[in-house]
């Protein structure tokens, strides 16, 4: 018969694995499947938008002027595409889609890691490797989608009247980068735990 602590530990492990599985399902549905259907399927929208940066030093086309006062936008603005083609729709979803796919891989790796907890076997070498993989993927989430956002925005507005106004600088997602460093530190701790466990087993 299981004691209370063992039973509670197993319940927690099942809850963790179920939560990760649910997160994987939701991300796959709302962040991957639905955006893809918006590009190639019956859910394609008549118009779509992207938030972009606006160069404060460049007046907007068709600015509203009254005497010595000129109205112009600066900072952030919403770029609206009416009846976008397949290429435009693909470029619009690409940064978010890449980030979502990376997140799906992370969740899959975490589910595999959580399954090892059922046997109470936390410090195994493959768990340290899995955390290193997660660290690398989190770092990519913080660096690759922002770069794709800059690149695809440039491709979308190139040759249009707003091409000289839209200015979207590259910016790292510092939360993701910091999370990658923390995960790498956790991987090092798991690796050290695995070494200690091997040393103890060698003494027994």
Secondary structure as GFF3:
##gff-version 3
##sequence-region A 1 204
A	DSSP	alpha_helix	4	27	.	.	.	ID=ss1
A	DSSP	pi_helix	28	33	.	.	.	ID=ss2
A	DSSP	alpha_helix	34	40	.	.	.	ID=ss3
A	DSSP	beta_strand	47	54	.	.	.	ID=ss4
A	DSSP	beta_strand	64	66	.	.	.	ID=ss5
A	DSSP	beta_strand	69	71	.	.	.	ID=ss6
A	DSSP	beta_strand	75	82	.	.	.	ID=ss7
A	DSSP	alpha_helix	86	115	.	.	.	ID=ss8
A	DSSP	three_ten_helix	116	119	.	.	.	ID=ss9
A	DSSP	alpha_helix	125	157	.	.	.	ID=ss10
A	DSSP	alpha_helix	174	203	.	.	.	ID=ss11
###
